Amino acid sequence: MYKNRGPDGRCNLCGPRVAQLRRAMCPPVSQRGLADLLQLAGVDVDKNAVQRIESGQRFVTDIELKALARVLGVTADELLE
């Protein structure tokens, strides 16, 4: 049976990198701040969704991945490394 999870049980590959890049922003941005930036970019996520993405408890759509990359100033490939 096919499972949509990584070998570590996470629902996404980009969560840890999103958290790392969010904290590295100057000045550091809170999860709520990242949610606000994503909403300005046209993606409807809230602080809880950002927390679940970073912890690997939530799947990330391609649209969300593209917006995350744009807001964090990296490519989508860099989020998946």
N, CA, C and O atoms as CSV, one atom per row, in Angstrom:
chain,resi,resn,atom,element,x,y,z
A,1,MET,N,N,0.840,-1.191,0.000
A,1,MET,CA,C,0.000,0.000,0.000
A,1,MET,C,C,0.879,1.246,0.000
A,1,MET,O,O,1.865,1.310,0.735
A,2,TYR,N,N,0.530,2.235,-0.818
A,2,TYR,CA,C,1.302,3.467,-0.941
A,2,TYR,C,C,0.935,4.437,0.178
A,2,TYR,O,O,-0.236,4.592,0.524
A,3,LYS,N,N,1.942,5.077,0.728
A,3,LYS,CA,C,1.719,6.053,1.796
A,3,LYS,C,C,2.306,7.393,1.382
A,3,LYS,O,O,3.415,7.456,0.853
A,4,ASN,N,N,1.569,8.449,1.621
A,4,ASN,CA,C,2.005,9.802,1.270
A,4,ASN,C,C,2.807,10.448,2.394
A,4,ASN,O,O,2.519,11.574,2.800
A,5,ARG,N,N,3.785,9.756,2.882
A,5,ARG,CA,C,4.612,10.293,3.966
A,5,ARG,C,C,6.067,9.958,3.694
A,5,ARG,O,O,6.382,8.976,3.022
A,6,GLY,N,N,6.936,10.784,4.225
A,6,GLY,CA,C,8.356,10.512,4.108
A,6,GLY,C,C,8.748,9.362,5.013
A,6,GLY,O,O,7.939,8.886,5.810
A,7,PRO,N,N,10.002,8.911,4.890
A,7,PRO,CA,C,10.465,7.798,5.718
A,7,PRO,C,C,10.388,8.088,7.218
A,7,PRO,O,O,10.320,7.168,8.033
A,8,ASP,N,N,10.400,9.366,7.572
A,8,ASP,CA,C,10.313,9.744,8.987
A,8,ASP,C,C,8.876,9.978,9.445
A,8,ASP,O,O,8.647,10.371,10.589
A,9,GLY,N,N,7.892,9.735,8.550
A,9,GLY,CA,C,6.488,9.890,8.902
A,9,GLY,C,C,5.926,11.281,8.689
A,9,GLY,O,O,4.746,11.521,8.946
A,10,ARG,N,N,6.759,12.204,8.219
A,10,ARG,CA,C,6.306,13.577,8.004
A,10,ARG,C,C,5.447,13.673,6.742
A,10,ARG,O,O,5.610,12.888,5.808
A,11,CYS,N,N,4.541,14.635,6.726
A,11,CYS,CA,C,3.645,14.849,5.588
A,11,CYS,C,C,4.260,15.747,4.512
A,11,CYS,O,O,3.673,15.910,3.443
A,12,ASN,N,N,5.416,16.324,4.773
A,12,ASN,CA,C,6.059,17.179,3.773
A,12,ASN,C,C,7.571,17.108,3.934
A,12,ASN,O,O,8.080,16.655,4.960
A,13,LEU,N,N,8.275,17.559,2.911
A,13,LEU,CA,C,9.730,17.598,2.949
A,13,LEU,C,C,10.262,18.974,3.326
A,13,LEU,O,O,11.395,19.096,3.790
A,14,CYS,N,N,9.455,20.005,3.131
A,14,CYS,CA,C,9.952,21.376,3.249
A,14,CYS,C,C,9.819,21.987,4.638
A,14,CYS,O,O,10.399,23.044,4.888
A,15,GLY,N,N,9.086,21.369,5.543
A,15,GLY,CA,C,8.804,21.976,6.845
A,15,GLY,C,C,10.011,22.445,7.632
A,15,GLY,O,O,10.043,23.596,8.067
A,16,PRO,N,N,11.016,21.584,7.834
A,16,PRO,CA,C,12.180,22.036,8.604
A,16,PRO,C,C,12.914,23.204,7.943
A,16,PRO,O,O,13.413,24.103,8.619
A,17,ARG,N,N,12.969,23.174,6.605
A,17,ARG,CA,C,13.655,24.257,5.882
A,17,ARG,C,C,12.857,25.553,5.987
A,17,ARG,O,O,13.442,26.628,6.116
A,18,VAL,N,N,11.537,25.466,5.934
A,18,VAL,CA,C,10.690,26.650,6.103
A,18,VAL,C,C,10.960,27.273,7.466
A,18,VAL,O,O,11.144,28.486,7.565
A,19,ALA,N,N,10.984,26.461,8.514
A,19,ALA,CA,C,11.244,26.973,9.863
A,19,ALA,C,C,12.625,27.619,9.939
A,19,ALA,O,O,12.777,28.695,10.519
A,20,GLN,N,N,13.623,26.970,9.360
A,20,GLN,CA,C,14.983,27.497,9.384
A,20,GLN,C,C,15.059,28.849,8.671
A,20,GLN,O,O,15.642,29.795,9.200
A,21,LEU,N,N,14.481,28.941,7.490
A,21,LEU,CA,C,14.529,30.188,6.724
A,21,LEU,C,C,13.704,31.284,7.382
A,21,LEU,O,O,14.095,32.451,7.349
A,22,ARG,N,N,12.583,30.934,7.973
A,22,ARG,CA,C,11.742,31.926,8.659
A,22,ARG,C,C,12.517,32.565,9.807
A,22,ARG,O,O,12.492,33.783,9.986
A,23,ARG,N,N,13.205,31.726,10.584
A,23,ARG,CA,C,13.975,32.253,11.727
A,23,ARG,C,C,15.191,33.050,11.269
A,23,ARG,O,O,15.662,33.930,11.989
A,24,ALA,N,N,15.706,32.746,10.070
A,24,ALA,CA,C,16.902,33.427,9.559
A,24,ALA,C,C,16.572,34.764,8.897
A,24,ALA,O,O,17.480,35.527,8.569
A,25,MET,N,N,15.293,35.057,8.696
A,25,MET,CA,C,14.920,36.335,8.088
A,25,MET,C,C,15.373,37.462,9.014
A,25,MET,O,O,15.456,37.293,10.230
A,26,CYS,N,N,15.657,38.589,8.423
A,26,CYS,CA,C,16.148,39.720,9.212
A,26,CYS,C,C,15.134,40.853,9.146
A,26,CYS,O,O,14.953,41.447,8.084
A,27,PRO,N,N,14.475,41.164,10.243
A,27,PRO,CA,C,14.495,40.493,11.534
A,27,PRO,C,C,13.747,39.162,11.449
A,27,PRO,O,O,12.963,38.947,10.525
A,28,PRO,N,N,13.992,38.259,12.424
A,28,PRO,CA,C,13.292,36.977,12.421
A,28,PRO,C,C,11.771,37.179,12.400
A,28,PRO,O,O,11.249,38.106,13.017
A,29,VAL,N,N,11.085,36.310,11.691
A,29,VAL,CA,C,9.637,36.425,11.521
A,29,VAL,C,C,8.961,35.309,12.321
A,29,VAL,O,O,9.417,34.166,12.326
A,30,SER,N,N,7.884,35.660,12.985
A,30,SER,CA,C,7.115,34.661,13.740
A,30,SER,C,C,6.286,33.822,12.769
A,30,SER,O,O,6.167,34.153,11.589
A,31,GLN,N,N,5.724,32.747,13.275
A,31,GLN,CA,C,4.835,31.936,12.446
A,31,GLN,C,C,3.631,32.759,12.005
A,31,GLN,O,O,3.180,32.634,10.866
A,32,ARG,N,N,3.116,33.582,12.877
A,32,ARG,CA,C,2.002,34.463,12.516
A,32,ARG,C,C,2.438,35.459,11.444
A,32,ARG,O,O,1.684,35.748,10.515
A,33,GLY,N,N,3.649,35.978,11.577
A,33,GLY,CA,C,4.169,36.905,10.575
A,33,GLY,C,C,4.314,36.250,9.213
A,33,GLY,O,O,4.016,36.866,8.190
A,34,LEU,N,N,4.773,34.997,9.196
A,34,LEU,CA,C,4.895,34.269,7.927
A,34,LEU,C,C,3.512,34.033,7.336
A,34,LEU,O,O,3.325,34.172,6.128
A,35,ALA,N,N,2.551,33.682,8.164
A,35,ALA,CA,C,1.177,33.492,7.680
A,35,ALA,C,C,0.651,34.786,7.068
A,35,ALA,O,O,-0.012,34.758,6.030
A,36,ASP,N,N,0.942,35.916,7.703
A,36,ASP,CA,C,0.513,37.215,7.169
A,36,ASP,C,C,1.155,37.479,5.812
A,36,ASP,O,O,0.482,37.934,4.887
A,37,LEU,N,N,2.448,37.198,5.685
A,37,LEU,CA,C,3.145,37.396,4.411
A,37,LEU,C,C,2.575,36.489,3.327
A,37,LEU,O,O,2.444,36.903,2.175
A,38,LEU,N,N,2.242,35.270,3.685
A,38,LEU,CA,C,1.658,34.346,2.716
A,38,LEU,C,C,0.269,34.814,2.286
A,38,LEU,O,O,-0.106,34.670,1.123
A,39,GLN,N,N,-0.484,35.369,3.220
A,39,GLN,CA,C,-1.803,35.888,2.858
A,39,GLN,C,C,-1.674,37.069,1.918
A,39,GLN,O,O,-2.480,37.216,0.999
A,40,LEU,N,N,-0.666,37.922,2.131
A,40,LEU,CA,C,-0.428,39.031,1.207
A,40,LEU,C,C,-0.024,38.521,-0.171
A,40,LEU,O,O,-0.265,39.186,-1.179
A,41,ALA,N,N,0.593,37.337,-0.216
A,41,ALA,CA,C,0.981,36.716,-1.487
A,41,ALA,C,C,-0.176,35.946,-2.123
A,41,ALA,O,O,-0.018,35.369,-3.199
A,42,GLY,N,N,-1.337,35.933,-1.464
A,42,GLY,CA,C,-2.516,35.319,-2.043
A,42,GLY,C,C,-2.794,33.893,-1.616
A,42,GLY,O,O,-3.634,33.223,-2.215
A,43,VAL,N,N,-2.097,33.412,-0.582
A,43,VAL,CA,C,-2.307,32.050,-0.091
A,43,VAL,C,C,-2.963,32.133,1.280
A,43,VAL,O,O,-2.440,32.773,2.192
A,44,ASP,N,N,-4.108,31.485,1.415
A,44,ASP,CA,C,-4.880,31.585,2.656
A,44,ASP,C,C,-4.428,30.530,3.667
A,44,ASP,O,O,-4.949,29.415,3.693
A,45,VAL,N,N,-3.461,30.895,4.490
A,45,VAL,CA,C,-3.010,30.043,5.593
A,45,VAL,C,C,-2.974,30.882,6.855
A,45,VAL,O,O,-2.793,32.099,6.801
A,46,ASP,N,N,-3.146,30.225,7.989
A,46,ASP,CA,C,-3.067,30.936,9.253
A,46,ASP,C,C,-1.853,30.444,10.040
A,46,ASP,O,O,-1.103,29.587,9.572
A,47,LYS,N,N,-1.672,30.992,11.231
A,47,LYS,CA,C,-0.520,30.651,12.063
A,47,LYS,C,C,-0.483,29.164,12.368
A,47,LYS,O,O,0.591,28.562,12.378
A,48,ASN,N,N,-1.638,28.566,12.618
A,48,ASN,CA,C,-1.691,27.140,12.924
A,48,ASN,C,C,-1.258,26.295,11.739
A,48,ASN,O,O,-0.611,25.263,11.917
A,49,ALA,N,N,-1.606,26.718,10.535
A,49,ALA,CA,C,-1.184,25.993,9.337
A,49,ALA,C,C,0.331,26.068,9.182
A,49,ALA,O,O,0.962,25.074,8.823
A,50,VAL,N,N,0.921,27.227,9.447
A,50,VAL,CA,C,2.378,27.369,9.370
A,50,VAL,C,C,3.034,26.444,10.396
A,50,VAL,O,O,4.019,25.777,10.081
A,51,GLN,N,N,2.506,26.397,11.603
A,51,GLN,CA,C,3.063,25.529,12.642
A,51,GLN,C,C,2.998,24.071,12.209
A,51,GLN,O,O,3.956,23.322,12.403
A,52,ARG,N,N,1.881,23.665,11.627
A,52,ARG,CA,C,1.716,22.274,11.192
A,52,ARG,C,C,2.610,21.949,9.994
A,52,ARG,O,O,3.093,20.823,9.874
A,53,ILE,N,N,2.833,22.921,9.107
A,53,ILE,CA,C,3.759,22.716,7.985
A,53,ILE,C,C,5.164,22.500,8.528
A,53,ILE,O,O,5.846,21.548,8.148
A,54,GLU,N,N,5.591,23.387,9.415
A,54,GLU,CA,C,6.948,23.298,9.954
A,54,GLU,C,C,7.177,22.011,10.741
A,54,GLU,O,O,8.286,21.477,10.739
A,55,SER,N,N,6.156,21.515,11.405
A,55,SER,CA,C,6.309,20.294,12.198
A,55,SER,C,C,6.078,19.027,11.380
A,55,SER,O,O,6.247,17.919,11.890
A,56,GLY,N,N,5.692,19.185,10.114
A,56,GLY,CA,C,5.491,18.037,9.243
A,56,GLY,C,C,4.152,17.366,9.391
A,56,GLY,O,O,3.968,16.249,8.909
A,57,GLN,N,N,3.204,18.020,10.048
A,57,GLN,CA,C,1.888,17.435,10.277
A,57,GLN,C,C,0.882,17.792,9.185
A,57,GLN,O,O,-0.257,17.325,9.214
A,58,ARG,N,N,1.300,18.624,8.213
A,58,ARG,CA,C,0.375,19.093,7.176
A,58,ARG,C,C,1.027,18.957,5.814
A,58,ARG,O,O,2.212,19.246,5.649
A,59,PHE,N,N,0.248,18.518,4.840
A,59,PHE,CA,C,0.731,18.477,3.474
A,59,PHE,C,C,0.833,19.899,2.933
A,59,PHE,O,O,0.117,20.791,3.388
A,60,VAL,N,N,1.719,20.113,1.966
A,60,VAL,CA,C,1.911,21.415,1.340
A,60,VAL,C,C,1.580,21.274,-0.139
A,60,VAL,O,O,2.139,20.417,-0.823
A,61,THR,N,N,0.674,22.110,-0.633
A,61,THR,CA,C,0.334,22.067,-2.048
A,61,THR,C,C,1.415,22.745,-2.870
A,61,THR,O,O,2.248,23.471,-2.328
A,62,ASP,N,N,1.406,22.511,-4.172
A,62,ASP,CA,C,2.392,23.153,-5.035
A,62,ASP,C,C,2.209,24.667,-5.037
A,62,ASP,O,O,3.187,25.408,-5.141
A,63,ILE,N,N,0.978,25.129,-4.925
A,63,ILE,CA,C,0.715,26.572,-4.877
A,63,ILE,C,C,1.316,27.164,-3.602
A,63,ILE,O,O,1.932,28.229,-3.633
A,64,GLU,N,N,1.132,26.471,-2.493
A,64,GLU,CA,C,1.701,26.942,-1.221
A,64,GLU,C,C,3.223,26.896,-1.265
A,64,GLU,O,O,3.883,27.801,-0.754
A,65,LEU,N,N,3.788,25.851,-1.869
A,65,LEU,CA,C,5.239,25.728,-1.962
A,65,LEU,C,C,5.828,26.894,-2.747
A,65,LEU,O,O,6.842,27.471,-2.355
A,66,LYS,N,N,5.186,27.229,-3.850
A,66,LYS,CA,C,5.659,28.351,-4.672
A,66,LYS,C,C,5.595,29.665,-3.890
A,66,LYS,O,O,6.529,30.465,-3.946
A,67,ALA,N,N,4.498,29.890,-3.161
A,67,ALA,CA,C,4.360,31.120,-2.367
A,67,ALA,C,C,5.367,31.144,-1.218
A,67,ALA,O,O,5.957,32.188,-0.938
A,68,LEU,N,N,5.568,30.013,-0.555
A,68,LEU,CA,C,6.564,29.948,0.523
A,68,LEU,C,C,7.944,30.316,-0.011
A,68,LEU,O,O,8.671,31.090,0.612
A,69,ALA,N,N,8.298,29.764,-1.156
A,69,ALA,CA,C,9.608,30.051,-1.746
A,69,ALA,C,C,9.742,31.538,-2.043
A,69,ALA,O,O,10.772,32.143,-1.745
A,70,ARG,N,N,8.712,32.124,-2.626
A,70,ARG,CA,C,8.768,33.550,-2.968
A,70,ARG,C,C,8.909,34.414,-1.713
A,70,ARG,O,O,9.737,35.325,-1.672
A,71,VAL,N,N,8.106,34.127,-0.700
A,71,VAL,CA,C,8.126,34.922,0.532
A,71,VAL,C,C,9.459,34.756,1.269
A,71,VAL,O,O,9.967,35.713,1.853
A,72,LEU,N,N,10.025,33.546,1.244
A,72,LEU,CA,C,11.273,33.287,1.955
A,72,LEU,C,C,12.519,33.625,1.127
A,72,LEU,O,O,13.639,33.555,1.632
A,73,GLY,N,N,12.320,33.990,-0.143
A,73,GLY,CA,C,13.419,34.433,-0.980
A,73,GLY,C,C,14.324,33.315,-1.477
A,73,GLY,O,O,15.526,33.515,-1.648
A,74,VAL,N,N,13.749,32.142,-1.709
A,74,VAL,CA,C,14.512,31.010,-2.225
A,74,VAL,C,C,13.722,30.355,-3.353
A,74,VAL,O,O,12.604,30.771,-3.656
A,75,THR,N,N,14.295,29.345,-3.965
A,75,THR,CA,C,13.570,28.589,-4.974
A,75,THR,C,C,12.820,27.446,-4.299
A,75,THR,O,O,13.114,27.074,-3.163
A,76,ALA,N,N,11.853,26.903,-5.017
A,76,ALA,CA,C,11.111,25.761,-4.492
A,76,ALA,C,C,12.055,24.576,-4.268
A,76,ALA,O,O,11.904,23.828,-3.301
A,77,ASP,N,N,13.021,24.413,-5.162
A,77,ASP,CA,C,14.000,23.325,-4.998
A,77,ASP,C,C,14.771,23.462,-3.702
A,77,ASP,O,O,15.060,22.463,-3.043
A,78,GLU,N,N,15.111,24.695,-3.325
A,78,GLU,CA,C,15.854,24.907,-2.075
A,78,GLU,C,C,15.003,24.547,-0.853
A,78,GLU,O,O,15.538,24.144,0.179
A,79,LEU,N,N,13.704,24.690,-0.968
A,79,LEU,CA,C,12.825,24.314,0.150
A,79,LEU,C,C,12.752,22.799,0.294
A,79,LEU,O,O,12.490,22.293,1.385
A,80,LEU,N,N,12.979,22.078,-0.788
A,80,LEU,CA,C,12.858,20.627,-0.759
A,80,LEU,C,C,14.159,19.921,-0.449
A,80,LEU,O,O,14.173,18.698,-0.313
A,81,GLU,N,N,15.242,20.647,-0.335
A,81,GLU,CA,C,16.541,20.018,-0.042
A,81,GLU,C,C,16.616,19.557,1.403
A,81,GLU,O,O,17.634,19.007,1.824
